[in-house]
Amino acid sequence: MNTGRVARVRHLLDRLFPERHIYLRANGETRGYILTARKQMLMAAGAFALGGWLILSTASTAFAAFTMTSTDAAVSRTKAKYERLMADRQARLDTAVVQLETTAGSVDELARTVERRHAALGMVLENFRNIPGASRVLTPRIPPANAHMAPVERILAVKLDQERLIARAQNFARSRAERLRLAFRLAGLNPSSYMNVNIGSGLGGPLVDAKDTKALAAVLDVDEGFAARIKNAADNLSEMRALADAADNLPFSRPARAVRQTSGFGIRFDPFNGRPAVHAGLDFAGPFLTPIYATAPGVVSFTGVRTGYGNVVEIDHGGGFKTRFAHLASYSVKPGDRVAVGTRIAAMGSTGRSTGVHLHYEVWMNGRPQNPARFVKAGDYVQQD
């Protein structure tokens, strides 16, 4: 049986690769070549191997092109992003250097430009004093005098730091204003009504008076682009200051420290008769004689005893706002006294219609009781960095 298979294979090979004769005629001579079956099979095997290699290499290249992972794509995008940032920074530096080289007395002129910018920037940064978090964000990063830098490089570094500072000032004022707007909404107040009344508070001079950037650039003696950034920062700062000033006059502070809230605002069951009744404030429980503080600046309008409330202190904060502190053991202010936020005004007790030592705290606006919890929550939010 094996002999028969071998014979059939040989017969097939003889049919596929029969002996072939090739004749070539050149210069009147004819030469003949014989291609045996063995030679033809070797040539066919070589052609098959070459074709297989070409197919595999093409498929491998195509597969690699279509199987680029998402990580590779992300790396490529990140690399391109930082290359653009570096190119932009280098372009700005090259532009400054070109300006420096093409200007007569270039070093002196650039120094004067930096000084004028410093003066304009100082007008803005001065208004950020006493604002929580501002000093940390708006600290200059000017290279020290003993740094290994050429005078021109040092001036350019200061110029770039000025641009960084004005951008941070603008962003800081905008984010702070947004935080204050949200605090007003948490207290159930419309921030626009307070901002419109006090807009521009704390600012003055050319930063507010200038109607366009060209006029401001002329007044400050700086380039128009920098003047536009100064103007934007000043506008954001004006809004922030107006909201901050309004917030400073509202009862956003806590009336006592290290105490716990025991009753909220609204309908509750009266502890004496068990019937539903309106509770117009918040109750805070604490040790006897726990200090009680004013929650906003104002004028003491009443001290004494009110029916059910026991010893009471009431403070008028202006703008229709009033706060009431009840069930006090004692008080240390009298009508007509001006108090600041955080001023100690009384001590916690249990006078009047009370079941234990606690403070009953109310906030009134335009003659109507408000939920003090909203104001406490708004104050906590404002005080966050």
LOKOLZA-977556 format. One record per residue (C-alpha): residue number from 1; y, z, x. Coordinates in Angstrom, 2 decimals. Last residue first. Layout:
<pts>
+-----+---------+---------+---------+
:   i :       v :       w :       u :
+-----+---------+---------+---------+
: NUM :       Y :       Z :       X :
...
+-----+---------+---------+---------+
</pts>
This chain:
<pts>
+-----+---------+---------+---------+
:   i :       v :       w :       u :
+-----+---------+---------+---------+
: 385 :   77.90 :   52.66 :  -10.94 :
: 384 :   77.20 :   54.47 :  -14.24 :
: 383 :   80.17 :   56.42 :  -15.62 :
: 382 :   80.86 :   53.83 :  -18.31 :
: 381 :   77.32 :   54.08 :  -19.69 :
: 380 :   77.45 :   57.88 :  -19.98 :
: 379 :   80.79 :   57.57 :  -21.75 :
: 378 :   79.41 :   55.04 :  -24.24 :
: 377 :   76.44 :   57.31 :  -24.99 :
: 376 :   78.76 :   60.29 :  -25.58 :
: 375 :   80.99 :   58.15 :  -27.82 :
: 374 :   78.07 :   56.88 :  -29.89 :
: 373 :   76.63 :   60.41 :  -30.16 :
: 372 :   79.95 :   61.62 :  -31.59 :
: 371 :   79.28 :   59.77 :  -34.88 :
: 370 :   82.70 :   59.40 :  -36.42 :
: 369 :   84.55 :   61.61 :  -38.90 :
: 368 :   87.45 :   59.96 :  -40.75 :
: 367 :   91.15 :   60.87 :  -40.52 :
: 366 :   92.16 :   57.90 :  -38.36 :
: 365 :   89.31 :   58.56 :  -35.93 :
: 364 :   87.57 :   61.95 :  -35.84 :
: 363 :   85.05 :   63.20 :  -33.27 :
: 362 :   83.13 :   66.42 :  -33.98 :
: 361 :   81.31 :   68.99 :  -31.82 :
: 360 :   79.38 :   72.05 :  -33.09 :
: 359 :   78.54 :   74.17 :  -30.08 :
: 358 :   75.56 :   76.53 :  -30.10 :
: 357 :   74.46 :   80.17 :  -30.12 :
: 356 :   72.44 :   80.81 :  -33.27 :
: 355 :   72.22 :   80.43 :  -37.06 :
: 354 :   75.89 :   79.58 :  -37.59 :
: 353 :   78.31 :   79.74 :  -40.50 :
: 352 :   81.19 :   81.22 :  -38.52 :
: 351 :   80.84 :   82.45 :  -34.96 :
: 350 :   77.82 :   81.68 :  -32.76 :
: 349 :   79.20 :   81.24 :  -29.23 :
: 348 :   80.01 :   78.68 :  -26.58 :
: 347 :   83.10 :   79.26 :  -24.43 :
: 346 :   86.50 :   77.55 :  -24.68 :
: 345 :   89.04 :   75.08 :  -23.26 :
: 344 :   87.84 :   74.14 :  -19.77 :
: 343 :   89.69 :   70.97 :  -18.79 :
: 342 :   87.26 :   68.09 :  -18.17 :
: 341 :   89.57 :   65.40 :  -19.53 :
: 340 :   93.10 :   66.68 :  -19.24 :
: 339 :   94.77 :   69.23 :  -21.49 :
: 338 :   98.30 :   69.58 :  -22.80 :
: 337 :   98.93 :   72.90 :  -24.55 :
: 336 :  100.87 :   72.67 :  -27.83 :
: 335 :   98.49 :   74.87 :  -29.77 :
: 334 :   96.77 :   77.45 :  -27.55 :
: 333 :   94.08 :   77.31 :  -24.89 :
: 332 :   91.44 :   79.71 :  -23.55 :
: 331 :   88.99 :   79.89 :  -26.43 :
: 330 :   86.39 :   82.47 :  -27.47 :
: 329 :   82.84 :   82.75 :  -28.83 :
: 328 :   83.14 :   79.28 :  -30.27 :
: 327 :   81.42 :   78.21 :  -33.51 :
: 326 :   83.45 :   74.95 :  -33.47 :
: 325 :   84.93 :   72.26 :  -31.20 :
: 324 :   86.93 :   69.52 :  -32.97 :
: 323 :   88.09 :   66.19 :  -31.53 :
: 322 :   90.94 :   63.95 :  -32.71 :
: 321 :   91.60 :   60.22 :  -32.35 :
: 320 :   94.28 :   58.29 :  -34.29 :
: 319 :   95.79 :   56.63 :  -31.22 :
: 318 :   96.62 :   60.03 :  -29.80 :
: 317 :   94.20 :   62.52 :  -28.26 :
: 316 :   94.81 :   65.39 :  -30.72 :
: 315 :   92.69 :   68.41 :  -29.79 :
: 314 :   91.11 :   70.95 :  -32.16 :
: 313 :   89.73 :   74.32 :  -31.07 :
: 312 :   87.73 :   76.39 :  -33.58 :
: 311 :   86.46 :   79.95 :  -33.99 :
: 310 :   84.23 :   80.12 :  -37.08 :
: 309 :   83.34 :   76.72 :  -38.49 :
: 308 :   82.34 :   77.84 :  -42.00 :
: 307 :   85.96 :   78.44 :  -43.02 :
: 306 :   88.27 :   77.68 :  -40.12 :
: 305 :   89.31 :   80.28 :  -37.55 :
: 304 :   91.85 :   79.73 :  -34.79 :
: 303 :   93.15 :   77.08 :  -32.44 :
: 302 :   94.89 :   73.91 :  -33.59 :
: 301 :   96.72 :   70.87 :  -32.22 :
: 300 :   95.82 :   71.09 :  -28.52 :
: 299 :   97.40 :   68.03 :  -26.92 :
: 298 :   95.42 :   65.24 :  -25.30 :
: 297 :   93.25 :   64.06 :  -22.42 :
: 296 :   89.61 :   63.32 :  -23.28 :
: 295 :   86.34 :   65.27 :  -23.69 :
: 294 :   87.95 :   68.70 :  -23.32 :
: 293 :   85.41 :   71.14 :  -21.88 :
: 292 :   83.23 :   74.00 :  -23.22 :
: 291 :   81.84 :   76.58 :  -20.79 :
: 290 :   78.53 :   78.27 :  -21.80 :
: 289 :   79.51 :   81.73 :  -23.13 :
: 288 :   76.04 :   82.39 :  -24.65 :
: 287 :   73.39 :   80.09 :  -23.24 :
: 286 :   73.02 :   76.57 :  -24.64 :
: 285 :   72.55 :   74.57 :  -27.83 :
: 284 :   74.51 :   71.41 :  -28.60 :
: 283 :   75.18 :   70.39 :  -32.22 :
: 282 :   76.64 :   66.98 :  -33.02 :
: 281 :   79.10 :   66.23 :  -35.80 :
: 280 :   79.80 :   65.64 :  -39.49 :
: 279 :   76.55 :   67.08 :  -40.91 :
: 278 :   76.45 :   65.98 :  -44.53 :
: 277 :   74.16 :   68.11 :  -46.69 :
: 276 :   70.64 :   67.99 :  -48.09 :
: 275 :   69.58 :   71.39 :  -49.48 :
: 274 :   67.62 :   74.06 :  -47.56 :
: 273 :   70.09 :   76.84 :  -48.52 :
: 272 :   71.02 :   78.30 :  -45.11 :
: 271 :   69.67 :   75.70 :  -42.64 :
: 270 :   71.31 :   72.85 :  -44.63 :
: 269 :   68.92 :   69.92 :  -44.65 :
: 268 :   70.35 :   66.89 :  -42.84 :
: 267 :   72.53 :   63.87 :  -43.64 :
: 266 :   74.58 :   62.43 :  -40.79 :
: 265 :   75.32 :   63.24 :  -37.15 :
: 264 :   72.67 :   64.88 :  -35.01 :
: 263 :   71.27 :   68.35 :  -34.51 :
: 262 :   69.79 :   70.13 :  -31.46 :
: 261 :   71.31 :   68.40 :  -28.44 :
: 260 :   70.51 :   70.16 :  -25.19 :
: 259 :   72.86 :   71.79 :  -22.71 :
: 258 :   73.30 :   71.41 :  -18.95 :
: 257 :   76.94 :   70.49 :  -19.31 :
: 256 :   79.32 :   70.77 :  -22.24 :
: 255 :   81.81 :   68.61 :  -24.15 :
: 254 :   80.53 :   65.32 :  -22.64 :
: 253 :   83.15 :   62.68 :  -21.80 :
: 252 :   83.90 :   59.55 :  -23.83 :
: 251 :   86.61 :   61.09 :  -26.00 :
: 250 :   89.09 :   58.18 :  -25.55 :
: 249 :   92.16 :   58.25 :  -23.31 :
: 248 :   90.35 :   57.16 :  -20.13 :
: 247 :   88.70 :   54.35 :  -22.09 :
: 246 :   92.10 :   52.84 :  -22.89 :
: 245 :   93.08 :   52.93 :  -19.21 :
: 244 :   89.73 :   51.39 :  -18.24 :
: 243 :   90.10 :   48.63 :  -20.84 :
: 242 :   93.59 :   47.73 :  -19.64 :
: 241 :   92.55 :   48.01 :  -15.99 :
: 240 :   89.58 :   45.69 :  -16.50 :
: 239 :   91.70 :   43.08 :  -18.26 :
: 238 :   94.36 :   43.23 :  -15.54 :
: 237 :   91.68 :   43.06 :  -12.81 :
: 236 :   90.24 :   39.90 :  -14.32 :
: 235 :   93.72 :   38.35 :  -14.34 :
: 234 :   94.38 :   39.54 :  -10.77 :
: 233 :   91.10 :   38.05 :   -9.52 :
: 232 :   91.88 :   34.73 :  -11.18 :
: 231 :   95.42 :   34.72 :   -9.70 :
: 230 :   94.19 :   35.52 :   -6.19 :
: 229 :   91.61 :   32.71 :   -6.48 :
: 228 :   94.33 :   30.28 :   -7.57 :
: 227 :   96.56 :   31.46 :   -4.71 :
: 226 :   93.76 :   30.77 :   -2.23 :
: 225 :   93.55 :   27.19 :   -3.47 :
: 224 :   97.34 :   26.78 :   -3.49 :
: 223 :   97.78 :   27.73 :    0.15 :
: 222 :   99.73 :   30.91 :    0.85 :
: 221 :  103.44 :   31.81 :    0.87 :
: 220 :  103.01 :   34.53 :   -1.78 :
: 219 :  105.89 :   33.22 :   -3.92 :
: 218 :  105.11 :   29.55 :   -3.24 :
: 217 :  101.40 :   30.00 :   -3.93 :
: 216 :  102.24 :   31.89 :   -7.14 :
: 215 :  104.45 :   29.04 :   -8.33 :
: 214 :  101.76 :   26.50 :   -7.57 :
: 213 :   99.09 :   28.67 :   -9.17 :
: 212 :  100.73 :   28.73 :  -12.56 :
: 211 :  102.53 :   31.21 :  -14.83 :
: 210 :  103.45 :   33.74 :  -12.14 :
: 209 :  104.50 :   37.06 :  -13.69 :
: 208 :  101.14 :   38.82 :  -13.38 :
: 207 :  100.35 :   38.49 :   -9.68 :
: 206 :  104.03 :   37.90 :   -8.92 :
: 205 :  105.10 :   41.46 :   -9.71 :
: 204 :  103.04 :   43.77 :  -11.87 :
: 203 :   99.68 :   45.38 :  -12.31 :
: 202 :   98.67 :   48.84 :  -13.55 :
: 201 :   98.47 :   47.80 :  -17.16 :
: 200 :   98.58 :   44.04 :  -17.52 :
: 199 :   96.97 :   44.11 :  -20.92 :
: 198 :   97.44 :   47.46 :  -22.68 :
: 197 :   97.78 :   46.44 :  -26.31 :
: 196 :   95.60 :   43.35 :  -26.02 :
: 195 :   92.82 :   45.30 :  -24.31 :
: 194 :   92.61 :   47.99 :  -27.00 :
: 193 :   92.28 :   45.54 :  -29.89 :
: 192 :   89.92 :   43.35 :  -27.88 :
: 191 :   87.51 :   46.22 :  -27.20 :
: 190 :   86.61 :   46.63 :  -30.90 :
: 189 :   85.15 :   50.11 :  -31.32 :
: 188 :   81.73 :   51.27 :  -32.54 :
: 187 :   81.21 :   53.59 :  -29.55 :
: 186 :   78.52 :   51.25 :  -28.19 :
: 185 :   81.00 :   48.40 :  -28.68 :
: 184 :   83.55 :   50.21 :  -26.50 :
: 183 :   80.88 :   50.76 :  -23.83 :
: 182 :   79.97 :   47.05 :  -23.94 :
: 181 :   83.60 :   46.10 :  -23.30 :
: 180 :   83.72 :   48.59 :  -20.42 :
: 179 :   80.65 :   47.04 :  -18.75 :
: 178 :   82.12 :   43.55 :  -19.20 :
: 177 :   85.36 :   44.71 :  -17.55 :
: 176 :   83.39 :   46.11 :  -14.60 :
: 175 :   81.52 :   42.81 :  -14.22 :
: 174 :   84.77 :   40.80 :  -14.21 :
: 173 :   86.58 :   43.16 :  -11.83 :
: 172 :   83.64 :   43.15 :   -9.40 :
: 171 :   83.28 :   39.35 :   -9.53 :
: 170 :   86.98 :   38.78 :   -8.80 :
: 169 :   87.09 :   41.37 :   -6.04 :
: 168 :   83.90 :   39.97 :   -4.52 :
: 167 :   85.35 :   36.45 :   -4.39 :
: 166 :   88.61 :   37.78 :   -2.91 :
: 165 :   86.65 :   39.71 :   -0.28 :
: 164 :   84.45 :   36.78 :    0.76 :
: 163 :   87.48 :   34.52 :    1.17 :
: 162 :   89.16 :   37.18 :    3.30 :
: 161 :   86.00 :   37.51 :    5.40 :
: 160 :   86.09 :   33.77 :    6.09 :
: 159 :   89.67 :   34.09 :    7.33 :
: 158 :   88.77 :   37.08 :    9.52 :
: 157 :   85.92 :   35.08 :   11.06 :
: 156 :   88.31 :   32.16 :   11.68 :
: 155 :   90.71 :   34.49 :   13.49 :
: 154 :   87.85 :   35.88 :   15.62 :
: 153 :   86.62 :   32.40 :   16.48 :
: 152 :   90.12 :   31.37 :   17.60 :
: 151 :   90.52 :   34.48 :   19.74 :
: 150 :   87.14 :   33.84 :   21.43 :
: 149 :   84.42 :   36.24 :   20.45 :
: 148 :   82.44 :   38.87 :   22.34 :
: 147 :   83.52 :   41.69 :   20.03 :
: 146 :   85.95 :   44.19 :   21.57 :
: 145 :   88.49 :   43.81 :   18.76 :
: 144 :   85.87 :   44.59 :   16.13 :
: 143 :   84.87 :   41.80 :   13.71 :
: 142 :   86.44 :   42.18 :   10.25 :
: 141 :   83.93 :   43.21 :    7.60 :
: 140 :   86.34 :   44.34 :    4.91 :
: 139 :   85.18 :   46.98 :    2.36 :
: 138 :   85.40 :   45.63 :   -1.19 :
: 137 :   81.97 :   46.55 :   -2.54 :
: 136 :   81.79 :   50.14 :   -1.28 :
: 135 :   85.46 :   50.85 :   -2.01 :
: 134 :   85.14 :   49.49 :   -5.55 :
: 133 :   82.20 :   51.65 :   -6.65 :
: 132 :   84.25 :   53.89 :   -8.94 :
: 131 :   87.87 :   52.69 :   -9.29 :
: 130 :   90.20 :   55.07 :   -7.43 :
: 129 :   91.99 :   52.19 :   -5.66 :
: 128 :   91.24 :   48.72 :   -7.02 :
: 127 :   94.93 :   47.94 :   -7.48 :
: 126 :   95.53 :   47.97 :   -3.73 :
: 125 :   92.86 :   45.28 :   -3.39 :
: 124 :   95.02 :   42.78 :   -5.25 :
: 123 :   98.29 :   43.29 :   -3.38 :
: 122 :   96.35 :   43.55 :   -0.11 :
: 121 :   94.92 :   40.08 :   -0.66 :
: 120 :   98.41 :   38.62 :   -0.75 :
: 119 :   99.40 :   40.40 :    2.47 :
: 118 :   96.14 :   39.46 :    4.15 :
: 117 :   96.58 :   35.84 :    3.12 :
: 116 :   99.98 :   35.80 :    4.78 :
: 115 :   98.48 :   37.31 :    7.95 :
: 114 :   95.65 :   34.76 :    7.99 :
: 113 :   98.11 :   31.90 :    7.64 :
: 112 :  100.24 :   33.37 :   10.45 :
: 111 :   97.17 :   33.52 :   12.70 :
: 110 :   96.33 :   29.92 :   11.85 :
: 109 :   99.86 :   28.84 :   12.80 :
: 108 :   99.77 :   30.79 :   16.06 :
: 107 :   96.42 :   29.29 :   17.02 :
: 106 :   97.50 :   25.77 :   16.01 :
: 105 :  100.77 :   25.57 :   17.99 :
: 104 :  100.82 :   21.93 :   17.02 :
: 103 :   98.12 :   21.30 :   14.47 :
: 102 :   95.29 :   18.84 :   15.10 :
: 101 :   92.95 :   21.26 :   16.89 :
: 100 :   93.20 :   24.05 :   14.32 :
:  99 :   92.83 :   21.70 :   11.41 :
:  98 :   89.75 :   20.28 :   13.07 :
:  97 :   88.42 :   23.80 :   13.67 :
:  96 :   88.99 :   24.78 :   10.05 :
:  95 :   87.24 :   21.64 :    8.87 :
:  94 :   84.32 :   22.29 :   11.23 :
:  93 :   83.99 :   25.85 :    9.89 :
:  92 :   84.00 :   24.61 :    6.32 :
:  91 :   81.45 :   21.94 :    7.20 :
:  90 :   79.26 :   24.50 :    8.98 :
:  89 :   79.28 :   26.73 :    5.93 :
:  88 :   78.42 :   23.78 :    3.68 :
:  87 :   75.63 :   22.62 :    6.02 :
:  86 :   74.23 :   26.14 :    6.16 :
:  85 :   74.27 :   26.36 :    2.39 :
:  84 :   72.68 :   22.92 :    2.05 :
:  83 :   69.95 :   23.82 :    4.54 :
:  82 :   69.43 :   27.04 :    2.66 :
:  81 :   68.81 :   25.15 :   -0.57 :
:  80 :   66.60 :   22.51 :    1.08 :
:  79 :   64.36 :   25.20 :    2.56 :
:  78 :   64.13 :   26.94 :   -0.80 :
:  77 :   63.23 :   23.65 :   -2.52 :
:  76 :   60.59 :   22.82 :    0.10 :
:  75 :   59.09 :   26.29 :   -0.09 :
:  74 :   58.93 :   26.00 :   -3.88 :
:  73 :   57.19 :   22.59 :   -3.62 :
:  72 :   54.69 :   23.96 :   -1.11 :
:  71 :   54.00 :   26.89 :   -3.39 :
:  70 :   53.52 :   24.55 :   -6.36 :
:  69 :   50.75 :   22.82 :   -4.43 :
:  68 :   50.82 :   19.23 :   -3.21 :
:  67 :   47.62 :   17.69 :   -4.58 :
:  66 :   48.84 :   14.14 :   -5.27 :
:  65 :   49.80 :   13.19 :   -1.71 :
:  64 :   46.74 :   14.86 :   -0.20 :
:  63 :   44.47 :   12.95 :   -2.59 :
:  62 :   46.14 :    9.64 :   -1.76 :
:  61 :   45.70 :   10.22 :    1.97 :
:  60 :   42.05 :   11.22 :    1.53 :
:  59 :   41.33 :    8.21 :   -0.67 :
:  58 :   42.83 :    5.83 :    1.90 :
:  57 :   40.87 :    7.48 :    4.73 :
:  56 :   37.61 :    7.31 :    2.76 :
:  55 :   38.04 :    3.65 :    1.75 :
:  54 :   38.96 :    2.55 :    5.28 :
:  53 :   35.97 :    4.42 :    6.76 :
:  52 :   33.62 :    2.85 :    4.24 :
:  51 :   34.92 :   -0.63 :    5.04 :
:  50 :   34.45 :   -0.10 :    8.77 :
:  49 :   30.90 :    1.23 :    8.24 :
:  48 :   29.97 :   -1.74 :    6.02 :
:  47 :   31.39 :   -4.24 :    8.52 :
:  46 :   29.43 :   -2.60 :   11.35 :
:  45 :   26.21 :   -2.61 :    9.29 :
:  44 :   26.70 :   -6.27 :    8.43 :
:  43 :   27.22 :   -7.18 :   12.11 :
:  42 :   24.08 :   -5.26 :   13.10 :
:  41 :   22.09 :   -6.96 :   10.32 :
:  40 :   23.32 :  -10.39 :   11.44 :
:  39 :   22.30 :   -9.69 :   15.03 :
:  38 :   18.80 :   -8.61 :   13.97 :
:  37 :   18.35 :  -11.68 :   11.69 :
:  36 :   19.09 :  -13.95 :   14.63 :
:  35 :   22.35 :  -15.78 :   14.98 :
:  34 :   21.67 :  -18.78 :   17.28 :
:  33 :   24.51 :  -20.49 :   19.02 :
:  32 :   24.87 :  -24.18 :   19.87 :
:  31 :   27.31 :  -25.95 :   22.10 :
:  30 :   28.58 :  -29.48 :   21.79 :
:  29 :   30.63 :  -31.13 :   24.48 :
:  28 :   33.26 :  -33.80 :   24.01 :
:  27 :   36.11 :  -31.46 :   24.87 :
:  26 :   34.97 :  -28.89 :   22.26 :
:  25 :   32.17 :  -29.00 :   19.67 :
:  24 :   30.81 :  -25.74 :   18.25 :
:  23 :   27.38 :  -25.49 :   16.63 :
:  22 :   26.18 :  -22.38 :   14.74 :
:  21 :   22.50 :  -21.91 :   13.93 :
:  20 :   21.36 :  -19.29 :   11.41 :
:  19 :   18.12 :  -17.31 :   11.23 :
:  18 :   17.79 :  -15.98 :    7.73 :
:  17 :   19.55 :  -12.66 :    6.94 :
:  16 :   19.29 :  -12.05 :    3.23 :
:  15 :   16.03 :  -13.98 :    2.67 :
:  14 :   14.44 :  -12.73 :    5.87 :
:  13 :   15.53 :   -9.21 :    4.96 :
:  12 :   13.83 :   -9.49 :    1.57 :
:  11 :   10.59 :  -10.79 :    3.15 :
:  10 :   10.65 :   -7.99 :    5.68 :
:   9 :   11.05 :   -5.46 :    2.91 :
:   8 :    8.19 :   -6.99 :    0.91 :
:   7 :    5.90 :   -6.98 :    3.97 :
:   6 :    6.71 :   -3.34 :    4.68 :
:   5 :    5.92 :   -2.44 :    1.09 :
:   4 :    2.55 :   -4.29 :    1.28 :
:   3 :    1.60 :   -2.52 :    4.48 :
:   2 :    2.40 :    0.82 :    2.86 :
:   1 :    0.00 :    0.00 :    0.00 :
+-----+---------+---------+---------+
</pts>
